[in-house]
Amino acid sequence: MSEAPLLSIEGFEGPLDFLLEMLGRKRIDLAALPIAEATDQLATALQDSAGRVPLAQRGDWLVMAAELVLLKSRLLAPRNTEEALEAEQEAQRRLAQLETLAAMRAAAALLSARPQLGRDVFARGAPERPAGPPRAAAQLAFLEALLVLLEGPLPRGEAFAVTYRPPPQELWRVPEALALFREMLPGLDTPRSLEKFLPKRRRRGDLSSTFVAALELAREGDLRLSQAESFAPILVAPAG
């Protein structure tokens, strides 16, 4: 719906932008248009829209009205035939420009009123955005950290000569697990859980090494392994 002021004059009734469109298509004769009456109605519309319509939009209405008055004056008071023809051509050109401007503003208003993807409406099946910082921000942070490292106390040529070597971890190996089994088996008289044969300090991989050692001793016939059900504790019993 058009937001331009409504005019009701002889030969036309409707919004101002529609009047410009009709004049551009030569559906209405500009020479026969009662411009004074149209100007009075436009002035009344501007007063009534004060505080309700943005000032920039009211200024656009005023520019359109001024163009109509200017074109009408050139048509009514030409000095010669050539000037009258030139005024008519100029009027048609200006009206075409005003019509194009009104169409562009209407299209812009229509696009602005439509819901925006990602804000008002959302696409089905779109992947969620990662909770972390954007990729560009992460890359910038990495480059800043690298710059701080290069500007450190080490000379630029020696900064790349330093290699980071993490301290080696103490691992519980299968031979160590075998030695612990052989040490504890002579005093073993009842079944005990496999976890009882783990070292005092617990690290990832200790249980797997102990289990492999227990399987090896069971294969050699030094002990027996049993399990009541799936995921139940594994019991170690003396052989025989």
VOGU-3710 file (C-alpha; in Angstrom, 3 decimals, decimal comma):
1> mseapllsie> 0,000/0,000/0,000  1,320/3,445/-0,978  2,217/5,857/1,823  2,197/8,946/-0,426  -0,415/11,643/0,341  -3,833/11,186/-1,260  -5,024/13,761/-3,810  -8,566/14,303/-5,039  -8,634/16,727/-7,971  -10,472/17,012/-11,274
11> gfegpldfll> -9,543/14,034/-13,447  -7,599/12,152/-10,755  -8,056/10,660/-7,319  -5,314/8,674/-5,609  -1,823/8,891/-4,094  0,831/11,284/-5,365  3,167/8,574/-6,661  0,323/7,049/-8,695  -0,330/10,507/-10,223  3,300/10,650/-11,324
21> emlgrkridl> 2,971/7,192/-12,864  -0,150/8,195/-14,803  1,508/11,384/-16,036  4,577/9,425/-17,152  2,398/7,005/-19,139  0,475/9,944/-20,640  -2,787/8,697/-19,153  -3,327/12,159/-17,669  -2,619/15,460/-19,465  -0,292/17,602/-17,375
31> aalpiaeatd> -1,554/20,756/-19,079  -5,135/20,060/-17,922  -4,132/19,176/-14,368  -5,356/21,688/-11,701  -1,946/22,122/-10,125  -3,063/24,771/-7,619  -5,676/22,494/-6,095  -3,188/19,604/-5,983  -0,637/21,820/-4,236  -3,189/22,926/-1,608
41> qlatalqdsa> -4,097/19,332/-0,841  -0,454/18,357/-0,611  0,235/21,202/1,830  -2,666/20,024/3,998  -1,343/16,458/3,906  2,116/17,646/4,970  0,638/19,497/7,950  -1,483/16,527/9,011  1,464/14,107/8,774  3,740/16,193/11,033
51> grvplaqrgd> 5,113/13,986/13,786  3,668/10,856/12,184  5,644/10,562/8,937  9,479/10,813/8,929  10,869/14,165/7,842  12,862/12,608/4,978  9,718/11,109/3,464  7,823/14,393/3,753  10,755/16,074/2,017  10,419/13,612/-0,865
61> wlvmaaelvl> 6,754/14,553/-1,241  7,693/18,214/-1,336  10,297/17,597/-4,052  7,725/15,756/-6,175  5,242/18,603/-5,786  7,908/21,171/-6,720  8,733/19,195/-9,862  5,054/19,160/-10,847  4,751/22,940/-10,349  7,920/23,570/-12,353
71> lksrllaprn> 6,826/21,380/-15,243  3,349/22,890/-15,230  4,762/26,423/-15,347  6,930/25,633/-18,361  3,953/24,194/-20,190  1,691/27,181/-19,428  4,106/30,005/-20,277  6,350/29,049/-23,198  7,988/31,917/-25,056  7,821/30,191/-28,473
81> teealeaeqe> 6,887/26,927/-30,159  10,343/25,418/-29,772  10,380/26,216/-26,057  6,918/24,689/-25,660  8,067/21,480/-27,372  11,226/21,409/-25,275  9,197/21,992/-22,116  6,900/19,107/-22,980  9,859/16,782/-23,609  11,508/17,934/-20,402
91> aqrrlaqlet> 8,272/17,314/-18,539  8,056/13,766/-19,864  11,689/13,088/-18,946  11,280/14,444/-15,419  8,072/12,503/-14,938  9,807/9,313/-16,045  12,552/9,984/-13,501  10,031/10,596/-10,746  8,159/7,445/-11,690  11,375/5,405/-11,574
101> laamraaaal> 12,286/6,942/-8,216  8,873/6,134/-6,780  9,144/2,526/-8,041  12,599/2,134/-6,496  11,403/3,440/-3,149  8,383/1,160/-3,217  10,608/-1,836/-3,995  13,024/-0,875/-1,210  10,146/-0,566/1,263  8,811/-3,966/0,162
111> lsarpqlgrd> 12,208/-5,628/0,610  12,735/-3,993/4,007  9,359/-5,274/5,196  10,107/-8,887/4,236  11,415/-11,216/6,978  15,173/-11,643/6,928  16,765/-15,084/6,761  18,671/-15,906/9,919  16,894/-13,253/11,979  13,121/-13,542/11,459
121> vfargaperp> 12,978/-16,906/9,660  15,405/-19,817/9,656  16,229/-22,402/7,008  15,342/-26,009/7,776  18,337/-28,240/8,359  20,868/-25,401/8,517  23,939/-26,363/10,599  24,290/-24,691/13,958  26,912/-22,040/14,314  29,901/-23,045/16,436
131> agppraaaql> 29,887/-21,709/19,963  33,528/-20,637/19,731  34,924/-17,498/18,126  34,591/-17,043/14,347  37,303/-18,510/12,142  38,682/-15,085/11,228  38,906/-14,054/14,889  40,682/-17,312/15,790  43,212/-16,831/12,996  43,850/-13,261/14,103
141> afleallvll> 44,397/-14,387/17,700  46,858/-17,040/16,499  48,825/-14,503/14,464  48,963/-12,102/17,424  50,278/-14,876/19,668  52,874/-15,805/17,064  53,973/-12,167/16,822  54,445/-11,994/20,597  56,551/-15,159/20,437  58,757/-13,755/17,667
151> egplprgeaf> 59,253/-10,492/19,569  60,323/-12,307/22,744  63,769/-12,194/24,410  65,242/-14,760/21,974  66,769/-13,426/18,735  64,672/-13,914/15,649  67,045/-16,521/14,213  67,101/-18,609/17,408  63,374/-18,541/18,072  62,791/-21,424/15,634
161> avtyrpppqe> 65,771/-23,411/16,969  64,001/-24,100/20,291  62,052/-27,376/20,107  59,459/-28,198/22,706  59,928/-31,688/24,146  57,372/-32,781/26,745  58,748/-34,820/29,662  58,444/-38,572/29,092  55,706/-40,308/31,048  56,301/-43,291/33,274
171> lwrvpealal> 54,497/-46,224/31,698  53,464/-49,489/33,344  54,819/-52,051/30,911  53,968/-55,709/30,494  57,322/-56,977/31,920  56,734/-54,922/35,061  53,221/-56,334/35,390  54,587/-59,877/34,975  57,132/-59,250/37,724  54,412/-57,994/40,083
181> fremlpgldt> 52,229/-61,051/39,353  55,101/-63,451/40,061  55,827/-61,612/43,293  52,215/-61,749/44,525  51,167/-65,213/43,232  52,918/-67,289/45,959  50,799/-65,615/48,669  47,557/-65,788/46,660  45,129/-68,332/48,184  41,737/-66,908/47,120
191> prslekflpk> 40,551/-65,235/43,894  41,235/-61,530/43,785  40,161/-58,805/41,380  42,527/-57,945/38,548  42,603/-54,322/39,729  44,373/-55,477/42,922  47,439/-56,153/40,791  47,714/-52,586/39,473  50,528/-50,323/40,665  49,844/-47,746/43,366
201> rrrrgdlsst> 49,908/-44,840/40,966  47,183/-45,213/38,351  47,697/-44,015/34,786  45,951/-44,608/31,503  47,133/-47,888/30,050  48,020/-49,586/33,353  44,987/-51,840/33,271  45,627/-52,980/29,692  49,263/-53,885/30,480  48,185/-55,802/33,581
211> fvaalelare> 45,488/-57,679/31,645  47,960/-58,685/28,906  50,367/-59,968/31,567  47,564/-61,953/33,226  46,626/-63,556/29,896  50,244/-64,553/29,332  50,495/-66,185/32,773  47,151/-67,932/32,253  48,439/-69,326/28,952  51,520/-70,643/30,757
221> gdlrlsqaes> 49,291/-72,239/33,451  50,524/-70,073/36,370  47,047/-68,663/37,190  43,366/-68,869/36,212  41,109/-66,027/35,059  37,313/-65,995/35,503  34,413/-63,598/35,010  30,850/-64,198/36,245  29,113/-62,160/33,530  29,724/-59,469/30,960
231> fapilvapag> 31,342/-56,342/32,405  31,777/-58,079/35,781  35,159/-57,832/37,545  37,859/-60,178/36,253  39,068/-62,504/39,038  42,593/-63,894/39,310  42,947/-67,266/41,061  45,991/-69,450/41,688  46,460/-72,294/39,264  45,225/-75,663/40,643
//
